[in-house]
Amino acid sequence: MFHSNDALGSRGVRIPTVSQIRTYLQAEGWESQPPGAAGTIWVRNGVMIGVPAVNDPGIAAGIVERIAKQERRSPKDVALSIRYHLMDVTYLRAANDYAITDTIPFEAASTVIASARKLLRAVGTTAWNERGEIGGNYASQGDAVLRRARMDHTQEGSFIIPILVPLSYTKNVPGEAAQTADLELFQAAPEPFERRVTRTLAQSLMAVKEIIIEPESSPSVGDLHAVVARGVSREFCSALAKILTEPSVSEFETSFEWSSSVPAPETMPNAVSIESDASEKIEEAAEKLKKHRIDSTSTFSGNIVELRHVGDDPFGFATISTVRRGRRSEIRVRLPYEAYQEAVIWHRARRVVIVDGEVNHGAGRRLVVENPVGFRPIDEILLPIS
């Protein structure tokens, strides 16, 4: 059991508040009964759980135990699921078998935290508008996400800090709205911008590792186009290199736990680790991004919010929710039927796609790409031909 007089609990995890428990129960299909003076009874599949009207850590700990029994999970896992239900969590881990065990040098800790803030601020801007160099022109939308982000307490062992990004509310849209002989229609809710920021962090780290670090050769201009399209900037590279050049850090790892309140892409990386000896290549990429102006205006990415195919038409349409020229936009992409069928599979797997093609105004001033040059999941990183 959790100890009610211990804010961390006997298993080393903080007890959720009753407000967090109510939100979690509602999301998991529990139904609340009319509230009484002491609280509310929640019911699911014949099981009843009482939730008090006021926060009581002792009672909250008992509720977590009961939910864990129903879900056949450990109380610790359930407590974390409840606390982080409306948040995407990025775990930052600085590792060194000798210098970092139960403690970390203060200077190293300061470097990691300050640089992690720069990483998140950089992707907050490139999630709104991809660019190779930000140059101080940070997006206010990204800075707003940064201001709402929280840092949880560090975890025992190697230096691990959880960064919490709260998600805004997203309406629920059925995954398959219509299926008739003449019309095939799939729909999904747009990705919250806060999720787009954390996703951009994940895919940027993956792009740096696979396109900049792993090849033996130095990154070409074509390589830089590929990473910028995924959210990498000079500022991002500089902040990442700063962590890796810290003498006490031999490896920097990020792992991600996506909020269950918004379905996450099935193929987005769960963790990305980068060795400290990669710092030189990353610094070189930062210098090249400063020297070369990378134009990504013909490339955009986002989740598929609608797929439409009519009758025997040899083409279908995928609508992508994205950000274009500083505005949330939906862009319809015309696809040959074979490519459309692939897009249906990607949509069901909630895979974010990246599109390369000229955007024009179609009927009703709707944005459309009639002949895309590229259309594929953004997690399928293909090295460009140099």
LUMNUGU-586480 format. One record per residue (C-alpha): residue number from 0; residue in three letters; x, y, z. Coordinates in steps of 0.001 Angstrom, whole numbers, plus 524288, in hexadecimal, padded with zeros to 5 digits. Each point is the difference from the previous one (the first is absolute). Layout:
N
R    nr   rest      px      py      pz
R   NUM    ALA       X       Y       Z
...
This chain:
386
R    nr   rest      px      py      pz
R     0    MET   80000   80000   80000
R     1    PHE   803C7   80E3F   7FE75
R     2    HIS   80290   80755   80C9B
R     3    SER   7F65C   80B3A   80110
R     4    ASN   809E7   8080D   8079A
R     5    ASP   80A5D   7FE55   7F56A
R     6    ALA   7FDF0   80898   7F3E3
R     7    LEU   80873   7F6DD   7F7FA
R     8    GLY   7F9A0   7F366   804AE
R     9    SER   80720   7F3F2   8048A
R    10    ARG   8029D   7FBD9   7F1F3
R    11    GLY   806CE   80CA5   7FC70
R    12    VAL   7F510   8064E   7F825
R    13    ARG   7F7A2   80B9E   8034E
R    14    ILE   7F1C1   7FD57   80342
R    15    PRO   7F666   805E5   7F60C
R    16    THR   7F614   80A07   80489
R    17    VAL   7F198   7FC8D   80039
R    18    SER   7FDE7   809AC   7F4D3
R    19    GLN   809C7   7F872   7F7B2
R    20    ILE   7F951   7F34F   803D7
R    21    ARG   7F2AB   80525   7FBAF
R    22    THR   80570   8041E   7F2BF
R    23    TYR   8064E   7F2B2   7FE30
R    24    LEU   7F3D8   7F864   803D2
R    25    GLN   7F7A6   807C1   7F690
R    26    ALA   8099E   7FDA8   7F4E7
R    27    GLU   80083   7F170   802FC
R    28    GLY   7F145   7FE3B   7FEE9
R    29    TRP   7FBD4   800B7   80E3B
R    30    GLU   7F2CF   8068C   8022C
R    31    SER   7FDC6   8094B   80B46
R    32    GLN   7F3AF   7FF13   8081A
R    33    PRO   7F917   80C05   805AD
R    34    PRO   8099B   805FD   809BD
R    35    GLY   7FD6C   7FFA3   80E91
R    36    ALA   804F5   80836   80B33
R    37    ALA   80C2B   7F797   801B3
R    38    GLY   80320   7FD88   7F1BB
R    39    THR   7FC11   7F846   7F3F3
R    40    ILE   7FE9D   7F19F   7FCB2
R    41    TRP   805D0   7FBD4   7F2F1
R    42    VAL   7FB41   7F37B   7F97E
R    43    ARG   8053B   7F75D   7F519
R    44    ASN   7FC69   7F1DF   7FD0F
R    45    GLY   7F948   7FE9B   80D03
R    46    VAL   80BBE   804E0   807BF
R    47    MET   7FE4D   80BF7   808A3
R    48    ILE   80A7D   80972   804A8
R    49    GLY   7FD68   80B65   80906
R    50    VAL   8075C   80CB0   7FDA1
R    51    PRO   7FF8B   80A3F   80AD4
R    52    ALA   7FBF8   80E03   7FD98
R    53    VAL   80C9D   80523   805F4
R    54    ASN   80DFD   7FBBE   7FE0F
R    55    ASP   80426   7F5B9   809D6
R    56    PRO   80D22   7F987   7FCFC
R    57    GLY   7FCB0   7F40B   8082D
R    58    ILE   7F32E   7FD87   7F8F5
R    59    ALA   8061D   80359   7F2D5
R    60    ALA   80A72   7F5AA   80268
R    61    GLY   7F57C   7F5F3   802AB
R    62    ILE   7F8CB   803B2   7F377
R    63    VAL   80C6F   7FE2F   7F830
R    64    GLU   8016D   7F267   805FC
R    65    ARG   7F217   7FC6D   7FBFA
R    66    ILE   801AC   80517   7F227
R    67    ALA   80CD7   7F890   7FEE5
R    68    LYS   7F923   7F37D   8041B
R    69    GLN   7F588   8020B   7F5A2
R    70    GLU   809FD   80306   7F565
R    71    ARG   80933   7F529   80482
R    72    ARG   80B53   80965   800AD
R    73    SER   80900   80475   80AD4
R    74    PRO   7FB72   80B7F   80854
R    75    LYS   80C4E   80755   7FBFB
R    76    ASP   7FCCB   7FEBD   7F17C
R    77    VAL   7F1E3   803FB   8023E
R    78    ALA   803F9   80BAF   80854
R    79    LEU   808F7   804C7   7F516
R    80    SER   7F554   7FDC9   7F5CC
R    81    ILE   7F68A   8081B   8080A
R    82    ARG   8098E   80B0C   802CE
R    83    TYR   8049F   800D1   7F1EA
R    84    HIS   7F304   7FD0D   7F96D
R    85    LEU   7FEE9   80D71   7F9B5
R    86    MET   80E8F   801CF   7FDB5
R    87    ASP   80A75   7FB7C   7F6AB
R    88    VAL   80C14   7FC6A   807C9
R    89    THR   80E04   800DC   7FB49
R    90    TYR   809FD   7F978   808BE
R    91    LEU   80D7F   805F3   7FEA3
R    92    ARG   80B17   7F74E   8048A
R    93    ALA   80E2E   803E5   80135
R    94    ALA   80860   7F3F0   801E4
R    95    ASN   80DF0   7FD63   80406
R    96    ASP   803BA   7F36A   806FA
R    97    TYR   80A4C   806E7   80826
R    98    ALA   7FC36   80E48   801AB
R    99    ILE   7F135   7FE67   8014C
R   100    THR   7FA80   7F5ED   8095D
R   101    ASP   7F719   8047B   80AFA
R   102    THR   80489   80E03   7FE4C
R   103    ILE   80489   808A2   7F4E0
R   104    PRO   809CF   80B32   7FFDC
R   105    PHE   7F88A   80C92   801E6
R   106    GLU   80600   8065D   7F3FB
R   107    ALA   7FBEF   7F45C   7F7A1
R   108    ALA   7F21E   80079   80552
R   109    SER   7FF2B   80E8B   7FD0C
R   110    THR   804BD   7FDB6   7F214
R   111    VAL   7F641   7F514   7FD73
R   112    ILE   7F450   80793   8052B
R   113    ALA   8038C   80CCF   7F938
R   114    SER   802CB   7F925   7F321
R   115    ALA   7F3A5   7F7C2   800F9
R   116    ARG   7F84D   80C99   80100
R   117    LYS   8069D   804CC   7F38D
R   118    LEU   7FCB9   7F337   7F920
R   119    LEU   7F1A8   80134   80392
R   120    ARG   7FF89   80E60   7FC5A
R   121    ALA   80655   7FD3C   7F2D1
R   122    VAL   7F64C   7F549   7FC5A
R   123    GLY   7F4E7   80882   804EC
R   124    THR   803A6   80958   7F515
R   125    THR   8030C   7F60E   7F556
R   126    ALA   7F363   7F8BF   80302
R   127    TRP   7F947   80CA6   7FC0B
R   128    ASN   808F5   8036F   7F4B8
R   129    GLU   80B64   7F76B   7FBAD
R   130    ARG   80C91   8079A   7FDF9
R   131    GLY   80E6E   7FCFC   8003F
R   132    GLU   80354   80BA2   80897
R   133    ILE   7F6B9   806B8   8096B
R   134    GLY   808D4   80B90   8028B
R   135    GLY   7F86A   80509   80BAC
R   136    ASN   7F2ED   7FFDB   7F8CF
R   137    TYR   7F989   7F626   808F4
R   138    ALA   7F1A0   7FD14   7FDD3
R   139    SER   7F70A   80525   80AA0
R   140    GLN   7F7CB   7F3A6   7FEAA
R   141    GLY   80BBB   7F78E   80346
R   142    ASP   80402   808C5   80B3F
R   143    ALA   7F236   7FE9E   80587
R   144    VAL   801B2   7F132   80043
R   145    LEU   80D25   801CA   806C0
R   146    ARG   7F9E1   8089C   80A7F
R   147    ARG   7F5BB   7F59C   802F7
R   148    ALA   809DF   7F4EF   80075
R   149    ARG   803A4   7FA91   80D3D
R   150    MET   80BCB   7F8DA   80559
R   151    ASP   7FD0F   7F4B3   80918
R   152    HIS   80940   7FB52   80A89
R   153    THR   80C09   7F8B4   7FB73
R   154    GLN   7FFA4   7F13F   80065
R   155    GLU   80920   7F75C   807BF
R   156    GLY   80C19   7FAA7   7F92F
R   157    SER   80637   806EC   7F483
R   158    PHE   7FC1E   80E3B   7FEB5
R   159    ILE   7F23B   7FF2A   7FA63
R   160    ILE   7F6A8   80B73   7FFAB
R   161    PRO   7F203   7FF1B   7FAE6
R   162    ILE   7FB5C   80B8E   7F7DC
R   163    LEU   7F124   800EC   7FFE1
R   164    VAL   7F8B1   806A4   7F4E1
R   165    PRO   7F15F   8018A   802B5
R   166    LEU   7F72F   7FDC1   7F43C
R   167    SER   7F48A   80883   7FC35
R   168    TYR   7F2AA   7F9F1   7FE3B
R   169    THR   7FD63   7F943   7F311
R   170    LYS   7F281   7FBED   7FBBB
R   171    ASN   7FDE6   7F1A6   7FD71
R   172    VAL   7FDF4   7FCC5   7F1A1
R   173    PRO   7FC29   7F248   7FBBA
R   174    GLY   80AB7   7F8E0   7F8A3
R   175    GLU   7F6E3   7FB78   7F540
R   176    ALA   7F4AB   8091F   7FD18
R   177    ALA   7FA44   7F9A0   7F3C9
R   178    GLN   801C5   7F3B2   7F7FE
R   179    THR   7F694   7FE20   7F4A6
R   180    ALA   800AA   7FAC8   7F239
R   181    ASP   80264   80DAB   7FA93
R   182    LEU   8079C   80691   80AEF
R   183    GLU   80B1B   7FC44   808F3
R   184    LEU   80280   80A0C   80A9E
R   185    PHE   80922   7FFBC   80BA8
R   186    GLN   8016C   80B1B   809C8
R   187    ALA   8083A   80365   80BE3
R   188    ALA   801CA   80BAC   808F7
R   189    PRO   80B22   80981   7FD34
R   190    GLU   80C45   7FE0C   80808
R   191    PRO   800C1   80986   80B87
R   192    PHE   80B17   8098D   7FE0F
R   193    GLU   80623   7FBF6   80CE9
R   194    ARG   800D7   7F1F9   7FAFF
R   195    ARG   805D2   80522   7F357
R   196    VAL   80AC3   806A2   807F7
R   197    THR   803B1   7F3BB   8078F
R   198    ARG   7FEF9   7F7BF   7F3AF
R   199    THR   808F3   8099B   7F90A
R   200    LEU   809D1   7FE46   80B07
R   201    ALA   7FFA2   7F133   7FE48
R   202    GLN   80104   80018   7F132
R   203    SER   80AA8   80A75   80035
R   204    LEU   80876   7F7D9   808FC
R   205    MET   7FDAF   7F42B   7F771
R   206    ALA   80356   807C6   7F3C2
R   207    VAL   80C99   8052C   805F6
R   208    LYS   80411   7F250   803C3
R   209    GLU   7FC8A   7F945   7F325
R   210    ILE   80365   80AA4   7F62C
R   211    ILE   80AF1   807C5   80673
R   212    ILE   806D6   7F6C2   8097B
R   213    GLU   7FF47   7F22F   7FA98
R   214    PRO   8050E   80251   7F207
R   215    GLU   80ECE   80053   7FF09
R   216    SER   80011   80C0C   7F766
R   217    SER   7FD31   80DDA   80455
R   218    PRO   7F1F5   804B7   7FDF9
R   219    SER   7FD54   80546   7F26C
R   220    VAL   7F6AA   80B00   7FCAD
R   221    GLY   7F63B   7F584   7FC18
R   222    ASP   80176   7F9D9   80D74
R   223    LEU   7FD69   80D3D   80625
R   224    HIS   7F371   80170   7F826
R   225    ALA   7FB99   7F2D2   8053A
R   226    VAL   80279   8035D   80E43
R   227    VAL   7FA51   80DBB   7FF28
R   228    ALA   7F37B   7FA46   7FA52
R   229    ARG   7FF07   7F801   80C7C
R   230    GLY   801F3   80B8F   8092A
R   231    VAL   80EBF   800DA   801D3
R   232    SER   805FF   80D98   800D5
R   233    ARG   80D63   805AC   802AF
R   234    GLU   7FB85   8038B   80DB3
R   235    PHE   7FB59   7F20F   80250
R   236    CYS   80D27   7FA6B   7FBCA
R   237    SER   80790   809B4   80851
R   238    ALA   7F818   7FCCA   80C36
R   239    LEU   8017F   7F15C   7FDC5
R   240    ALA   80EB2   80152   7FDDC
R   241    LYS   80114   807F5   80C83
R   242    ILE   7FAA0   7F489   807D4
R   243    LEU   808DF   7F632   7F947
R   244    THR   80C57   807FD   80228
R   245    GLU   7FD95   80092   80EB2
R   246    PRO   80B71   7F806   805A4
R   247    SER   7F737   7F866   80955
R   248    VAL   7F6A2   7FB68   7F54B
R   249    SER   803BF   7F459   7F79B
R   250    GLU   7F25D   7FD9C   7FA8A
R   251    PHE   7F38A   807DB   7FEE6
R   252    GLU   7F34D   7F881   7FEDC
R   253    THR   7F21E   804B2   7FE52
R   254    SER   7F44F   7F71C   80193
R   255    PHE   7F1C4   80361   7FDD4
R   256    GLU   7F313   7FC48   80617
R   257    TRP   7F4A6   80561   7F83A
R   258    SER   7F3AA   8045F   806DB
R   259    SER   7F516   7F5EC   7FEFC
R   260    SER   7F654   80B35   7FE4C
R   261    VAL   804A6   801E9   7F1E8
R   262    PRO   80362   7F403   7F7B4
R   263    ALA   80E83   7FFB3   7FCF9
R   264    PRO   806B2   7FBC2   7F36E
R   265    GLU   80325   7F189   800F6
R   266    THR   80D54   80159   7F987
R   267    MET   8056A   80C2D   80682
R   268    PRO   80C76   7FC84   80781
R   269    ASN   7FE56   7FC87   80E4E
R   270    ALA   80E16   803BF   802C8
R   271    VAL   80BAA   80621   7F933
R   272    SER   80DC6   7FF45   80599
R   273    ILE   80BDE   80773   7FB0D
R   274    GLU   80E1B   7FDC8   8042C
R   275    SER   80863   80B75   80415
R   276    ASP   809DA   7FDAF   7F51D
R   277    ALA   7F58F   80453   7F63C
R   278    SER   80137   80E1C   80498
R   279    GLU   809D2   803BC   7F579
R   280    LYS   7F703   7FBDB   7F4DB
R   281    ILE   7F48A   806F6   80631
R   282    GLU   807DE   80C7E   801A2
R   283    GLU   8041F   7FEFB   7F1C4
R   284    ALA   7F1BD   7FECD   7FBFC
R   285    ALA   7FCC9   80C0F   80824
R   286    GLU   80A6C   807C6   7F8D5
R   287    LYS   7FAEF   7FB97   7F2C3
R   288    LEU   7F211   80386   803B9
R   289    LYS   804E7   80D9C   8033D
R   290    LYS   8075A   800FD   7F326
R   291    HIS   7F59E   7FA4B   7F6DD
R   292    ARG   7F237   8052D   7FF34
R   293    ILE   7F722   7F414   7FF7B
R   294    ASP   7F304   8021C   7F91A
R   295    SER   7F555   7F6BB   804AF
R   296    THR   7F435   80778   7FAE2
R   297    SER   7FC01   7F4D5   7F6FB
R   298    THR   80068   7F600   80B0C
R   299    PHE   7F640   7FE5C   80AFC
R   300    SER   7FC4C   7F57A   809C2
R   301    GLY   7F4A1   7FC6C   8089E
R   302    ASN   7F5F1   7F5BD   80332
R   303    ILE   7F5CF   7FB33   7F65F
R   304    VAL   7F2D6   80560   8042F
R   305    GLU   7F812   7FB4D   7F45D
R   306    LEU   800E7   7F5F9   7F51F
R   307    ARG   7F5F1   80024   7F52B
R   308    HIS   7FDF6   7F756   7F424
R   309    VAL   7F41A   7FFE7   7F736
R   310    GLY   7FB8D   7F46C   7F7CD
R   311    ASP   80999   7FB8E   7F584
R   312    ASP   807D7   80C8E   7FFD7
R   313    PRO   80E6C   7FCC6   7FD6C
R   314    PHE   803AA   80A60   80A08
R   315    GLY   7FCF1   801F8   80E4E
R   316    PHE   80274   80B79   80919
R   317    ALA   80718   800E8   80D04
R   318    THR   7FE3E   80C43   80824
R   319    ILE   80B82   8039F   808AB
R   320    SER   7FEDD   80888   80C1C
R   321    THR   80C39   8085C   80063
R   322    VAL   80567   80D9E   80248
R   323    ARG   802B4   80862   7F3FE
R   324    ARG   804F9   80DF3   7FFD7
R   325    GLY   7FD32   801BE   80E61
R   326    ARG   7F207   7FAD3   7FF93
R   327    ARG   7F970   7F320   8030C
R   328    SER   7FBEC   7FA78   7F2D7
R   329    GLU   7FA04   7F411   7F9BF
R   330    ILE   805DF   7FC5D   7F2DB
R   331    ARG   7F9B9   7F612   7F701
R   332    VAL   80988   7F72F   7F8A1
R   333    ARG   7FBC5   7F90C   7F38D
R   334    LEU   8053F   7F218   7FF84
R   335    PRO   7FF95   7F4E2   7F617
R   336    TYR   7F740   7F552   8055F
R   337    GLU   80B68   7F710   8039F
R   338    ALA   8065D   80AE5   807E5
R   339    TYR   7F2B3   8034A   805D2
R   340    GLN   7FEA1   7F205   804F8
R   341    GLU   80D4D   80121   80685
R   342    ALA   7FB93   80CB4   80644
R   343    VAL   7F447   7F8E0   805CD
R   344    ILE   80948   7F67A   806A3
R   345    TRP   80856   80B32   80519
R   346    HIS   7F3E5   80700   804E5
R   347    ARG   7FBA1   7F40D   807B0
R   348    ALA   80D86   7FF2A   80617
R   349    ARG   7FF3F   80EA7   8031A
R   350    ARG   80CB2   80261   7F8B4
R   351    VAL   8036B   80E26   7FD3E
R   352    VAL   80344   8025E   7F1AD
R   353    ILE   8093E   80949   7F91F
R   354    VAL   7FC07   805A9   7F2D9
R   355    ASP   8084D   80679   7F5A3
R   356    GLY   7F8C6   8073F   7F55C
R   357    GLU   7FAC2   80CF4   7FB3E
R   358    VAL   7F47F   80503   807E4
R   359    ASN   7F58A   80733   7F840
R   360    HIS   7F238   804DE   80214
R   361    GLY   7F5B7   7F697   7FAFB
R   362    ALA   7F13B   800CD   7FF7F
R   363    GLY   7FA89   80896   80AB8
R   364    ARG   80D98   80572   80296
R   365    ARG   8038B   7F333   80681
R   366    LEU   80E93   7FD09   800BE
R   367    VAL   803A0   7F463   7F798
R   368    VAL   80BE2   7F8B6   7FADE
R   369    GLU   7FC08   7FA3E   7F2FE
R   370    ASN   80CB5   7F8F0   7FCB6
R   371    PRO   8081C   7FD0F   80C21
R   372    VAL   80E59   7FD41   7FDC8
R   373    GLY   800D7   7F890   80CD6
R   374    PHE   7F5FC   7FA68   8096D
R   375    ARG   80466   7F6B8   80AB8
R   376    PRO   80032   7FE2D   80EC9
R   377    ILE   80938   80986   8066E
R   378    ASP   80607   7F526   8082F
R   379    GLU   804E6   7F962   7F387
R   380    ILE   80C89   807A5   7FF0F
R   381    LEU   805CD   7FDF6   7F293
R   382    LEU   80D64   805BC   7FDC7
R   383    PRO   7FFC1   80983   7F485
R   384    ILE   808EB   7FDF6   7F464
R   385    SER   80B8A   80932   801B2
